[in-house]
Amino acid sequence: MARVIIVTAADANYATLAEELLASIAAAPESRGIAIGFLDVGLEPAQRERIATMGATVVAPGWDYDFSQYPAKPPGHMRALTARPHLRRYFPGYDVYVHMDADTWLQDWRTIELFVSAAVERGFAIAPELDRSYSPLVAGMFESDLKQRIYSRYFNEETTRKLAHLPLLNAGVFAASAAAPHWQAWHDLLARVYAEIGQLAAQEDFAVYYAEQFCLNAVVRGLSDPPALLPAWCNWMCHRALPYCSDDGSVLYEPNPPYRKLGVIHLTSDTKNGKWQLRDLAGSRHTRSLRYRGG
């Protein structure tokens, strides 16, 4: 049986979300025996202690890349991104690493099983930001236009054009085997990109922020062995399409037939907080938070 660890990261601002993620994992009986790794990128001491009592191995990552040529070092919470290609080093000894952003939570354990089995089979498993229910607009722009703009900061025109027309693979949830070639290729490309975009940092901080995810996309698309691409319910992007809910409002489903129960809910963009109007399968409306157990 593969030795599996689920890893997340948070600073003080995301600690409550991260605790809800850990609680959602612990609520699944199948999670017994699954290790939890936690990257502390700015927790308060009390938060760190509380997360450790939830069974997580807490590690404070360093800076895995050289930002000395930048006008200012990125904020400390950026280590949650720069550490992702190095999970094997921070938590050694596992066969499969499952990463989940702190603003995700688990509703169906079968999703974890699918990520793990797909990573064992293909080396790397991830879900595209692609579904029949998703809006083609992101932040008021067509998705392809936004991708074109960001990729162009890292790659030449030909590579940018090729990558921008492919669905974006969301790095908020993924699984990879320890032996997968993606880790080193991801690190190598990201190191080059970070070194080259230092002069952009003062004017376009988004170029620094998105580098980790867009470099992963380039690596995954460039390797000869394709990854396992999982369906959207394995990493549901709530800002792209609000889910439906059960008649008591407690369970979240995809908003089109066959209304499958969502596996991982990702509280992207402005969906982390507030109350939302969700339809149930009979057409009634329910007002609830999208967070674990309704917040």
N, C-alpha and C positions, 0 to 999 in steps of 0.2 A: 504494500500500500504506500502511495506517495506521501511524503512528509510535506504538509501544506502549512503555509503561514499567510494570514491576511494582514496587510499593512495599511495604515492610514497615517495622516499627519495633521497637526493643527497648531495654531498659536492661541493666545488667550481669547481672541475674538471668535474663534471657531470651536472652542473647547466644548461648549454645550452641544453643538451639532455632532461633534465627534463622539461624545458620550452617548447620544441617541443612536448613532451608528453602532457602537459597541453593544448597546442594549438590544438592538434589533438582531444582531448576530447571536447574542447569548440566548435570546428567546427561542431559537431553533434548537431542538434537542440534538440534531445532527452535528452541531458545532462543538460538542464535547470532544476534547482532544485536539482541536484545531488551535494552533498557536496564533496569538495576536501580537503584531509589532506596531509600535507607535513612535513616530518621529516628532519629537518635541521641538517646534520651531518658534517658541516664545510663550510657553505656558506659565501661568502663575504657580508658585509652589503648591498651593492647595489643589489646584487643578491637576497638576502632575501626580500628586499623591492619590487623588480620587481615581484617576485613570489607571494607575498601577493597581489599585484595589479591585478593578474590574478585570484583572487578569492579563493586562497588556505588559509586554516588555518595552519599556520606554527608553529611547535613545535620542540624544541630541546630535543631529548631523552637523558636520562642518560645511564649509564652502567647497564644493567639489570642482569648482572652476575658478580661473583667475580673472577677477574683476578689477585688478589694480589699475588698468588703463582707463577705467570708466570715470566720468565726472564725479560720481558718488557710488558707493557700493549699493547694490539693490537692497530693499528692505529684508529683514530677517526671515519673514514668512516665505520668501522666494526659495528658501532651502527645501521647502516641501516639494518644489518642482525639480530643482537641480539634483536632489537626492534620488529621484526615481530610477535613473539608469543604474544606481549603485545599491539597490536593495539587498543584493546578495552579500555585499560587504558589510552592511549595517546589521544584517540578520543572517549570519552564515549557517549552513547546515541543512537547508531545506531543498526539496525537489521541485516544488512549485510555489511561486510567489503570486499572490492575488493582491492587487492594489485597488483600494477604494478611496475616493476623495472623502473628506470629512463631511461634505454636504450631500452625501448619499446615505441611503439606509436600505436594509434588506427586508423584503417582504416574503420572498419564497426561496428557501434554501436550495431548491433544484437549480437555481441560477448559478450558485457557487459550484455545484457539482458539474454543471455544464462548462463553466470557465476552466475548471481544473482538468476535466477529461479532454477538452479541446486543446489545452496547453500541452498536455502529455502527448497527444496525437500529433499536433502541428508545431509545437514549440512556443507559439504565441497566440493568444486569443483576445479579441477586442471587438467592440460594437461600433459600426459606423453611425454617424448622425444622419440616419436615413430611415424614413418610414412613411407609409402612405398618409399618415395623419399629420406629419410635421409641416409647419409653415416653411416656405422657401426663403423667408426673410429672416435676417439676423441683424439686430440693432438698426432696423430701418433700411438695411441694404440687402440686395440679393446675395445669397450665400456665396455664389461663385465670384462675385465682385469683391467681397470681403477677403475670400481666400486668395484671390489674385493679388490683392494689395499686400497681404502679409507675406505670402511666399516670395514675392518680388524683393523683399528685404534680405532674403537669405540665398537665393539661387538665381541663375541666369534666366534669360527670357524663355528659352526652350523648356527647361525643367519646370519653371513656374507655370507655363501654359499647360503642361502635362498634368502636374499635380493639382492645379486649381479646378480641373474638370472632374476630379475624382471625389467621391464622398469623403468627408473628413472623418477620420477615426478618432473617437474621443478618448483621451488618455486618462479620464477620470476614473475609469474602471477597466482593468485589463488583468490578464494572467499570463505568466511566462514560466517555462521550465528553467531550471538553473543552468542547463546546458545550451539554451537557445543562443544563437549567434546575434540576436537583436541587441542584447545588453551592450556588448563592446562596440558594435556598429553605431548604436544610438549615442553612446558616450563620445566616440571619435567625431561624429558629425556635429554634435552639440558643442564640443570644445572648439571646433573650427569656427562655427557660427558665432559663438559668444566672443571669440577673439576678433572677429571681423566687424561686428556691429557696435563696438564700443562707442564710436563717435555718434551713433544714432541715439544713444541712451538718453541724452539730455532733451532731445526734441521729440523722440518717438519711443516712449517707454513701453508701448504695446509690443514693439519689436522684441524687446528683452523678455517680456512676459510670455509671449506665445512661442518662443523659440523651441522650448522643450517639446511641446505637443506637435508642432509642425515638422521638427526634425524627426520625431518618431514616425510620422506619416511618410516622410521621404525614405526613411530606412526600410520600413515595412514594404513599401511599394517597390523598392529597389532590390531586395533580396530575391534569390531565385526560388526559395520555398515560400509560398504564400501563407499568410497567417489564417487562422480560423476566424471568419467574420460572423459574429453572433447577431441575432435579431435585436431590434430596438428595445423589446421588453426586458432585455438583460442590462440595459443602462438607459432608462427612460428620461429624456431631457424635457423637464416639465415646462420650460419656457417656450418650447417648440409646439407643444400640444398638451393642454390640461387633460389629465386622466378622467375617466368615468369612475364611479364608485358603486359600492353595494347599496342595497336599500336602507341599510342602517348607517351608511357613510363610512364604514370602518375599513373596507378593502378597496384598493385601487386597481382599475382595469385599463387596458388600452381603449381609446375612444371610438373604435370601429370594430365591426364583427371580425373575428368571433369573440371579441371582448375578453381576451386572455388576461388572466391575473398578471400584473406586473411583477417582475422579479426584483429589480433594483430601481428605486426611485431616486433620481438625481435632481436636487433642488437648484437648478441652474438659474443664473441671472437673478431676477427679482422674486423668484418663487420660494426663497428661503423663509420669508416671514409673511405675515398677514393672513387673512382669511380669503378663501377662494370659493366661487360658486361652481360646484361639480354636479353633473347630471348622474342619476342612476340609470339602470337599464330600462326602467319603466318611464323615464322622462321627467321624474321629479328632481328637484334641486336640493342640494345640501351645501351648507356653508361650513367649511372646515379648513384648518391648516393642512398643508401638504407634508408636514413633518411627521416623524414617527409617532404613532398613536395620536395623531392630530395635534402634536406639540404639547 
